[in-house]
Amino acid sequence: MGSRRAGEIALSHVGGGTISEVEGETEHGRSVWSVKILKNGSRYEVHVDRGSGEITRSRTKSDDDHGGSDDDGRHGRHGRHHD
């Protein structure tokens, strides 16, 4: 299944919103699409199995949840420093 279909499944799961990112990942040995959605001031991350279309994980973060994304450039795949 392609990223576009995974986005449609994720949007249906959360009841609408705007997709901000779709990224291929491997989670516990399964190939999934990680779909990030913005809706009504909340951020959703939905993992959709690439083969079956099954939702394997769904998380919600509100705007006042400081969950460590892009906070100081030292976390995640952006801004890693190699000394």
Summary of the structure (lengths in Angstrom):
residues: 83
radius of gyration: 13.7
end to end distance: 39.7
largest distance: 44.6
contacts: 209
relative contact order: 0.18
helix: 14%
strand: 43%
